[in-house]
Amino acid sequence: MGENMEIDNFKTFVRSIPSIREEVVKGRYTWQQLYEFYVLYGEDDKMWEPYRKNNVDLSGILDIVKNVDLDALSRSFDGIQKILDLMSGFVGKEASPQQQKQWYDD
């Protein structure tokens, strides 16, 4: 029964770091080798560090997204749009067709 629990823990560990699967797909390790390493050294061993660094922490990203004030963000974008509209109005007035003569207009 203890071995089944260890296998379940390994499966959970592998799911938490999907980039480990790529090592098996590439033929660098077998699942058996990775499992044995997991059992011998545990999930905190430095062997797993490169895989953790390649793993995107989605829970952290979700926490950031949850804390974003969408109304404030929308107001900011509206303000930026107004500034861009205002600036394009100035540029449009300065660059009227009469002032933009080209060599072929003569």
MDAnalysis code that builds the backbone (N, CA, C; Angstrom):
import MDAnalysis as mda
import numpy as np

u = mda.Universe.empty(318, n_residues=106, atom_resindex=np.repeat(np.arange(106), 3), trajectory=True)
u.add_TopologyAttr("name", ["N", "CA", "C"] * 106)
u.add_TopologyAttr("resid", np.arange(1, 107))
u.add_TopologyAttr("resname", ["MET", "GLY", "GLU", "ASN", "MET", "GLU", "ILE", "ASP", "ASN", "PHE", "LYS", "THR", "PHE", "VAL", "ARG", "SER", "ILE", "PRO", "SER", "ILE", "ARG", "GLU", "GLU", "VAL", "VAL", "LYS", "GLY", "ARG", "TYR", "THR", "TRP", "GLN", "GLN", "LEU", "TYR", "GLU", "PHE", "TYR", "VAL", "LEU", "TYR", "GLY", "GLU", "ASP", "ASP", "LYS", "MET", "TRP", "GLU", "PRO", "TYR", "ARG", "LYS", "ASN", "ASN", "VAL", "ASP", "LEU", "SER", "GLY", "ILE", "LEU", "ASP", "ILE", "VAL", "LYS", "ASN", "VAL", "ASP", "LEU", "ASP", "ALA", "LEU", "SER", "ARG", "SER", "PHE", "ASP", "GLY", "ILE", "GLN", "LYS", "ILE", "LEU", "ASP", "LEU", "MET", "SER", "GLY", "PHE", "VAL", "GLY", "LYS", "GLU", "ALA", "SER", "PRO", "GLN", "GLN", "GLN", "LYS", "GLN", "TRP", "TYR", "ASP", "ASP"])
u.atoms.positions = np.array([
    [0.805, -1.191, 0.000],
    [0.000, 0.000, 0.000],
    [0.855, 1.265, 0.000],
    [2.013, 1.224, 0.666],
    [2.910, 2.366, 0.712],
    [3.467, 2.719, -0.656],
    [3.721, 1.683, -1.484],
    [4.256, 1.924, -2.825],
    [3.223, 2.611, -3.717],
    [1.966, 2.202, -3.606],
    [0.911, 2.851, -4.397],
    [0.779, 4.315, -4.036],
    [0.914, 4.609, -2.760],
    [0.841, 6.005, -2.326],
    [2.018, 6.798, -2.894],
    [3.179, 6.172, -2.925],
    [4.371, 6.822, -3.483],
    [4.196, 7.080, -4.976],
    [3.601, 6.137, -5.686],
    [3.335, 6.303, -7.119],
    [2.342, 7.447, -7.330],
    [1.301, 7.487, -6.501],
    [0.320, 8.570, -6.615],
    [0.979, 9.926, -6.351],
    [1.854, 9.983, -5.359],
    [2.579, 11.229, -5.070],
    [3.460, 11.636, -6.253],
    [4.100, 10.655, -6.870],
    [4.939, 10.923, -8.039],
    [4.095, 11.456, -9.195],
    [2.950, 10.846, -9.427],
    [2.072, 11.308, -10.499],
    [1.625, 12.749, -10.251],
    [1.268, 13.053, -9.022],
    [0.868, 14.418, -8.673],
    [2.030, 15.378, -8.886],
    [3.214, 14.951, -8.494],
    [4.416, 15.782, -8.666],
    [4.674, 16.059, -10.145],
    [4.582, 15.028, -10.964],
    [4.833, 15.180, -12.405],
    [3.792, 16.108, -13.036],
    [2.546, 15.991, -12.597],
    [1.502, 16.885, -13.123],
    [1.764, 18.335, -12.744],
    [2.403, 18.547, -11.603],
    [2.675, 19.923, -11.171],
    [3.822, 20.559, -11.954],
    [4.639, 19.731, -12.602],
    [5.763, 20.238, -13.408],
    [5.728, 19.529, -14.763],
    [4.877, 19.993, -15.685],
    [4.686, 19.298, -16.968],
    [5.946, 19.187, -17.819],
    [6.918, 20.055, -17.614],
    [8.114, 20.004, -18.462],
    [8.940, 18.739, -18.227],
    [8.701, 18.030, -17.133],
    [9.401, 16.760, -16.881],
    [9.007, 15.740, -17.950],
    [7.768, 15.780, -18.379],
    [7.274, 14.845, -19.398],
    [8.114, 14.929, -20.672],
    [8.568, 16.127, -21.003],
    [9.375, 16.318, -22.208],
    [10.661, 15.499, -22.169],
    [11.214, 15.284, -20.988],
    [12.446, 14.494, -20.860],
    [12.197, 13.046, -21.272],
    [11.008, 12.539, -20.974],
    [10.661, 11.170, -21.369],
    [10.396, 11.130, -22.867],
    [9.673, 12.125, -23.358],
    [9.365, 12.181, -24.789],
    [10.650, 12.264, -25.611],
    [11.621, 13.038, -25.144],
    [12.898, 13.192, -25.857],
    [13.800, 11.977, -25.703],
    [13.463, 11.072, -24.785],
    [14.265, 9.865, -24.594],
    [15.428, 10.049, -23.640],
    [15.473, 11.171, -22.949],
    [16.575, 11.416, -22.012],
    [16.440, 10.536, -20.766],
    [15.212, 10.347, -20.300],
    [14.926, 9.490, -19.149],
    [13.716, 8.617, -19.471],
    [13.579, 7.544, -18.699],
    [12.346, 6.756, -18.737],
    [11.528, 7.141, -17.507],
    [10.238, 6.806, -17.534],
    [9.403, 7.075, -16.366],
    [9.945, 6.332, -15.153],
    [10.456, 5.119, -15.374],
    [11.014, 4.322, -14.277],
    [12.204, 5.036, -13.642],
    [13.110, 5.576, -14.472],
    [14.269, 6.285, -13.942],
    [13.848, 7.515, -13.127],
    [12.906, 8.275, -13.663],
    [12.447, 9.468, -12.949],
    [11.766, 9.090, -11.635],
    [10.978, 8.011, -11.661],
    [10.305, 7.558, -10.446],
    [11.325, 7.146, -9.388],
    [12.332, 6.381, -9.804],
    [13.360, 5.935, -8.854],
    [14.111, 7.137, -8.268],
    [14.418, 8.089, -9.086],
    [15.100, 9.290, -8.597],
    [14.207, 10.017, -7.597],
    [12.928, 10.092, -7.902],
    [11.960, 10.744, -7.015],
    [11.908, 10.043, -5.657],
    [11.861, 8.705, -5.695],
    [11.782, 7.931, -4.452],
    [13.066, 8.086, -3.642],
    [14.219, 8.041, -4.322],
    [15.500, 8.114, -3.608],
    [15.793, 9.506, -3.042],
    [15.533, 10.553, -3.828],
    [15.970, 11.880, -3.437],
    [14.837, 12.848, -3.084],
    [13.613, 12.510, -3.459],
    [12.481, 13.356, -3.106],
    [12.250, 14.476, -4.108],
    [11.156, 15.184, -3.903],
    [10.764, 16.223, -4.860],
    [11.480, 17.545, -4.630],
    [12.223, 17.662, -3.536],
    [12.940, 18.910, -3.271],
    [14.386, 18.888, -3.758],
    [14.798, 17.789, -4.398],
    [16.166, 17.679, -4.886],
    [16.433, 18.713, -5.979],
    [17.697, 19.154, -6.078],
    [18.053, 20.193, -7.061],
    [17.952, 19.705, -8.502],
    [17.799, 18.404, -8.714],
    [17.625, 17.879, -10.072],
    [16.370, 18.451, -10.720],
    [15.360, 18.729, -9.915],
    [14.073, 19.189, -10.432],
    [14.036, 20.700, -10.674],
    [15.028, 21.438, -10.175],
    [15.017, 22.905, -10.272],
    [14.871, 23.440, -11.698],
    [15.635, 22.921, -12.675],
    [15.472, 23.454, -14.041],
    [14.057, 23.286, -14.584],
    [13.406, 22.203, -14.197],
    [12.045, 21.961, -14.667],
    [11.063, 22.918, -13.999],
    [11.313, 23.222, -12.756],
    [10.454, 24.171, -12.046],
    [10.597, 25.567, -12.633],
    [11.812, 25.928, -13.027],
    [12.044, 27.263, -13.601],
    [11.338, 27.418, -14.933],
    [11.225, 26.317, -15.690],
    [10.539, 26.356, -16.981],
    [9.032, 26.302, -16.837],
    [8.574, 25.960, -15.651],
    [7.143, 25.816, -15.408],
    [6.537, 27.170, -15.062],
    [5.488, 27.554, -15.760],
    [4.807, 28.810, -15.486],
    [3.886, 28.597, -14.295],
    [3.976, 29.496, -13.339],
    [3.126, 29.397, -12.160],
    [1.790, 30.053, -12.459],
    [0.839, 29.251, -12.938],
    [-0.470, 29.781, -13.322],
    [-1.250, 30.298, -12.129],
    [-1.041, 29.704, -10.979],
    [-1.783, 30.175, -9.809],
    [-1.369, 31.598, -9.462],
    [-0.093, 31.922, -9.612],
    [0.374, 33.285, -9.361],
    [-0.217, 34.269, -10.350],
    [-0.296, 33.855, -11.606],
    [-0.882, 34.725, -12.634],
    [-2.360, 34.936, -12.364],
    [-3.054, 33.873, -11.955],
    [-4.478, 33.996, -11.654],
    [-4.722, 34.919, -10.470],
    [-3.834, 34.869, -9.466],
    [-3.966, 35.775, -8.326],
    [-3.824, 37.222, -8.763],
    [-2.892, 37.488, -9.663],
    [-2.688, 38.850, -10.161],
    [-3.928, 39.313, -10.919],
    [-4.441, 38.458, -11.784],
    [-5.610, 38.815, -12.589],
    [-6.824, 39.067, -11.701],
    [-6.983, 38.257, -10.651],
    [-8.122, 38.432, -9.749],
    [-8.085, 39.784, -9.050],
    [-6.885, 40.283, -8.780],
    [-6.746, 41.527, -8.033],
    [-6.764, 42.776, -8.911],
    [-6.883, 42.616, -10.213],
    [-6.917, 43.761, -11.117],
    [-8.298, 44.413, -11.056],
    [-8.306, 45.721, -10.874],
    [-9.560, 46.472, -10.876],
    [-9.895, 46.793, -12.333],
    [-10.838, 46.042, -12.890],
    [-11.154, 46.185, -14.307],
    [-11.738, 47.556, -14.625],
    [-12.480, 48.142, -13.693],
    [-13.039, 49.475, -13.929],
    [-11.923, 50.512, -14.035],
    [-10.953, 50.428, -13.135],
    [-9.832, 51.366, -13.174],
    [-9.023, 51.170, -14.455],
    [-8.836, 49.926, -14.856],
    [-8.103, 49.627, -16.082],
    [-8.838, 50.192, -17.288],
    [-10.145, 50.045, -17.308],
    [-10.956, 50.570, -18.404],
    [-10.868, 52.094, -18.460],
    [-10.926, 52.743, -17.297],
    [-10.806, 54.212, -17.257],
    [-9.441, 54.651, -17.769],
    [-8.403, 53.895, -17.429],
    [-7.056, 54.234, -17.902],
    [-6.972, 54.141, -19.416],
    [-7.539, 53.068, -19.978],
    [-7.526, 52.920, -21.432],
    [-8.344, 54.009, -22.112],
    [-9.470, 54.386, -21.493],
    [-10.282, 55.476, -22.045],
    [-9.475, 56.771, -22.055],
    [-8.737, 57.036, -20.970],
    [-7.914, 58.238, -20.895],
    [-6.825, 58.242, -21.946],
    [-6.201, 57.102, -22.135],
    [-5.144, 56.992, -23.151],
    [-5.735, 57.212, -24.538],
    [-6.911, 56.640, -24.790],
    [-7.566, 56.804, -26.091],
    [-7.885, 58.275, -26.354],
    [-8.342, 59.005, -25.331],
    [-8.647, 60.425, -25.491],
    [-7.388, 61.221, -25.834],
    [-6.284, 60.888, -25.171],
    [-5.015, 61.565, -25.457],
    [-4.580, 61.285, -26.888],
    [-4.698, 60.038, -27.320],
    [-4.303, 59.688, -28.691],
    [-5.191, 60.394, -29.713],
    [-6.494, 60.473, -29.423],
    [-7.410, 61.180, -30.321],
    [-7.041, 62.655, -30.411],
    [-6.733, 63.251, -29.259],
    [-6.358, 64.663, -29.221],
    [-5.079, 64.905, -30.018],
    [-4.099, 64.032, -29.828],
    [-2.823, 64.190, -30.538],
    [-3.007, 63.979, -32.035],
    [-3.831, 63.027, -32.421],
    [-4.034, 62.799, -33.849],
    [-4.740, 64.006, -34.468],
    [-5.571, 64.692, -33.688],
    [-6.207, 65.922, -34.167],
    [-5.180, 67.003, -34.443],
    [-4.195, 67.141, -33.557],
    [-3.133, 68.140, -33.769],
    [-2.279, 67.780, -34.981],
    [-1.920, 66.521, -35.086],
    [-1.086, 66.082, -36.203],
    [-1.850, 66.260, -37.507],
    [-3.124, 65.950, -37.487],
    [-3.944, 66.085, -38.690],
    [-4.031, 67.532, -39.159],
    [-4.107, 68.492, -38.220],
    [-4.186, 69.909, -38.590],
    [-2.865, 70.407, -39.135],
    [-1.773, 69.954, -38.539],
    [-0.453, 70.414, -38.970],
    [-0.076, 69.845, -40.327],
    [-0.559, 68.688, -40.631],
    [-0.161, 68.031, -41.876],
    [-1.323, 68.064, -42.870],
    [-1.833, 69.233, -43.136],
    [-2.924, 69.339, -44.099],
    [-2.393, 69.085, -45.501],
    [-3.234, 68.686, -46.430],
    [-2.784, 68.337, -47.778],
    [-2.078, 69.492, -48.495],
    [-2.450, 70.735, -48.178],
    [-1.817, 71.869, -48.850],
    [-0.364, 72.039, -48.413],
    [-0.057, 71.625, -47.189],
    [1.308, 71.772, -46.689],
    [2.186, 70.585, -47.069],
    [1.617, 69.543, -47.569],
    [2.378, 68.337, -47.887],
    [2.599, 68.200, -49.385],
    [3.186, 69.181, -49.990],
    [3.449, 69.086, -51.431],
    [4.584, 68.104, -51.669],
    [4.381, 67.298, -52.644],
    [5.395, 66.341, -53.050],
    [6.021, 66.805, -54.354],
    [7.097, 66.187, -54.761],
    [7.799, 66.600, -55.978],
    [6.901, 66.501, -57.211],
    [5.945, 65.569, -57.189],
    [5.083, 65.374, -58.358],
    [3.880, 66.326, -58.347],
    [3.706, 67.136, -57.291],
    [2.581, 68.083, -57.220],
    [2.861, 69.375, -57.975],
    [4.080, 69.649, -58.333],
    [4.426, 70.926, -58.963],
    [4.007, 71.031, -60.405],
])
